[in-house]
Amino acid sequence: MSTFIRAAESRDIEPICNLLHTKMNSRFSAERWSGLMSYPWMLDKPDYGQVVESEGEILGYVGLIYSDRMIGNSVDGFRKERFASMSSWYLDKSLRGRGLGKGLLLATMENSAQTFTIFTNSSKPIGIVKALGYQVLDDERYHWHKSGADSSGIVLTKDVDAISLRATDIQRQLLDDMCSMPVVPIWLEADGRQALLIFSVKSKGENVLWFDLLHTSDPELFTDCAQQLANCLLPDATAVLATDSRLVKLPPEDTIRERLPVARHYLSNTVCPHEIDFLYSELQLLDLKLD
């Protein structure tokens, strides 16, 4: 039997989507799965991840979602970094136990100049990716709930066109890249400072609305205004404003902190955890909840 691992190409998109739909998660249509390969922010994609081909049939896959990001700040300057966010690791049961699953992951890691991220809410791949050198990106998050405290010290802008007028060139590029994605951008102003915030807004559990922070251009400002933001954004006392710990400065001691169900992981020689947000990933392309 001829079985081998290779880079996924455009001709593989249909069989990959059929594999993921029929074998990995049938609740997602093949069309929904195709979002992993059709993201708009990079026209010349290096590949679509890696596949296992066996006798001419695609029986394994791991996706890579590429992006070129400007990382840094106005004080220290910016630099371009390439990210590759992993998605949808699957191998047909008939091929398991032969090292092909590990081989798929190893094949994605060949370019050490890239920063790799894993935002899965499944614990299944964590053991093997840690064995391959991935490190914990984050394992805690903070919560805020609506309270009776005053929120008059902040100004929020939700209109994307108005936000774009206030944004920097780098922020406008980010807004353009995310314009068709299921995210909510908000412009925050307080005490003469300003920040671009981007949220995922989803109902979780027993119909509880969560505002999960995906990106902030100013972690310190977000932290300082988090309770006021919760008071302004959350519709009721059960709703939650949440963020992973790496995206904020240390909040007050009485802030709710909890362990993540599954830690986030990354692999990089050039990028620090606080520089890694949740954008340009399967979370947007598959419209997933952040758990």
N, C-alpha and C positions, 0 to 999 in steps of 0.2 A: 504494500500500500504506500502510495506517495503522499506523505503528509509533511507540511513545512509551514514555517512562519514567514510572513512578508509584510511589507507596508501596504496599508489599505489604499486603494485607488478609487477614482470616480466610478469605474465599472463595477466596483464592489458594493456601491451604496444600496442598491435594491436588495441583493441577497443578505447584506448585513442587517438591514431593517426587518426583513422577513425572519431572520434568525432571532433577533431580539424580541420581535412580536410573538412568535410562536413558541419560543423556548425560554426566554428570560422573564418577560412580563407582558402577558396578552392584554392587560388593561390599557396598555399604550398601543395605539395603532401604529402601523408601519409608517404612516405619514408623520406622526408625532416623533417617532424615533429618528426620522430623517433630519430633524432639526439639528442633530449633533453634527451633521456634515454640511449644512447649508448656512452656517452663521455668516453674517454680512460684513464683519469688520476685517476680514482678511480674505481677499480674493485669490491670492496665490498661496494656497495652503501647502505646507510641506508634504502632508499626507493626511489621512483621516484616522490615524491610529495604526494598529496592527491586526492582522487576521491570521487564523490558522486555516489553511486550505488543505483539504484531504480529498484526493481523487476528483479534483475539479470543483469541489463543493466547499463553501465557506461554513466552517463548523466551530469557529472560535473568533472572538473579537475583544479588543480593548480600545476604547476611543481616546483620542487626544484632541482637546480643543485649544488651539493656539491663539495667542494674542501678543502684540508688541505694546508694552506699557511704558509710559514715562513715570519713573519712580523718583521720589525725592521731595523737596520742598523749595520754597522761594529763597530761603536763607542759605541752604547748603547746595542748592542747584539740583538739576534733574539729569537722569541718565535713562537710556532705553534698555529695557530688559524684555526678553522673550519668556513667556509663560506657556506651559502645557498642562492643562487641567485634565485629569483622568476621568473617564466615565465608562460605565457599562462593561465591566469585565465578565466575560462569559465564555465557557468552553463546553461543548456538547459532552454529555455523559459518556458516550462511547469512546472518547479520547482522554478521559481523565486518568490520572495515575501514571502518566508517561512524562511528566515534567513540562508539558506544553503550556499549562497555565502560568507557571513561573516563567517559562520562555517568552510568553507574550509580554509580561511585565518587563523583563530584562530588555526586550527589543525596544520598548518605549524609552528606555533610559540611556540610550547610546550617546546622545548629545548632552554632555555635562555642562554646557554653557547655558542651558535652559533651567528654569525653575519649574519644578513639577509640584502639583497640588492634588490632594484627594479630599473631597468634601462629602463623601458617602455617609449615609446614616446606617449602613450595614457594617457589622463587625467582621464579616466573613473575610475580607481581604487584608485586614489590619495586621495580622500576624506575619503574613508573608512579605508585605511591603516594609514592615519594620526590619525584618531579616535582610531585606535588600538595601537597607540604609536610610529609609525614610525616617524622619524625626517628627515628634509631636509639634504641631503648629499651634494648637490650642486645645485645652481640655476643660475650660470653665467659661461661664457666661454670667452676665449681670442682668437683673430684671428691675424695671420700674413700673409702678402702677399709678393710675390717676389718684390724685389727692386734692385736698382743699387748698393747697398752697398757692400763692400768687404766681401767675405766669405772665405778668404784664411786661417783664423785662426783655422779652424776646420778640422778634419779628420774623414771621415765616412767609415765604413766597412759594406757591405751589404751581403756578403757571410756568410751563416749560419755556415758553418764549421769553417771559420776563426773567427767568433764571438765566437763560442763555445770554441776555444782555449784561448781566452782572458777572458772568463766569470768565475765567481765563481761557486762553486758547486750548490748553490741555483739558480743562473741564468741559469745554464745548465739544471737543472730540469725543469725550466719554459719553456725553449726553446724546450725541449723534449715533454713536455705536449702540446705545441702549434704547433708542427711541421706539423700536418695535418690540422690546422685551417687556415682560410683566413685572416692571419695577416702578417705584414711586420716588421721583426726585423732589427734594425740598431744599430751599435756600434758607439758611439760618443766619440771622443777624442779632448780635448782642454786644453791648459795651464796646462798640466800634470795631468789633471783629465779625468775620463772616465765614461761612463754610457751606460746601455742597454736601448734602446728605442723600444717600440713596437707600431705600428700604424695599424689602419684600413684605407685602401685607397679605397674610393668609389666615384662615380659620384653622385651628388645630384642636385636637382632643374633643371636648364637649362644646364645640362651637365657640371657642375662645379666640378672639382676634389678636394676632401677634403682629407687631411692627418689628421685624428683624432688620437690624442695621447691616447693610451689605458693604457700604463704603462711606467714609467721611474724609474730607480734605483737611480737617482739623480735629484730631482726637481730643485735644484738651478742651476746646470749645464745646464739643459735644458732651463731654463729661460734666463740665460746669453747668450746662443747660439741660441735662438729661431729665431731671424731675419736671422742669418747666415744659419741656417737650412732651413728656407723658401727659401732663395736664392739658396741653393744647390738642394733641393728636388722638389720644385714646378716647373712644366713645363712652366707656363705662369703667367701673372699678375692676371688672374681671379681665379686661384687655391688658396686654403686656407690651411694653417697650423693651427690647432685648438686644444685647450685643455680646459677641465673643470678647473675652478679656483683652486680647491683643489690640483691639481697635479703640481702646480708651486709655486715658490716664487713670491712675488709681482713684476710684470714686470714694465717697464717704464710707466709713466703716459699717454703717447701718444699711447700706445697699444690699439687696438680695443677691446672693451669689450661689450658683449651683454647678455641679459637675455635669459636663456634657454626656449624653447617652453614649456617643461614640466620638472619640477625639478626632480632630482634623489632623492631617499629616502633610508634610512637604519634604522636598529634597532640593537643595540649592547651595551653590558655592558663592553666590553673589547677593542674595536678597535675604533680609531679616524678616522674622515673623510679623512685626508690626507694619511691614510694607506690603503685606499680602491681604487683599480683601476677597470678597466673594463674587466679584463681577467676572464676566467672560468665562462662564462655566456652565455645566449642565443644569445648574439651578435655574438659570434663565431659559436655556434652550429647550428644556423639557418641562418648564414651569413647575418645578419641584418646591416643596416646603423645606425650609431649613430647620432641622431638628437637632 
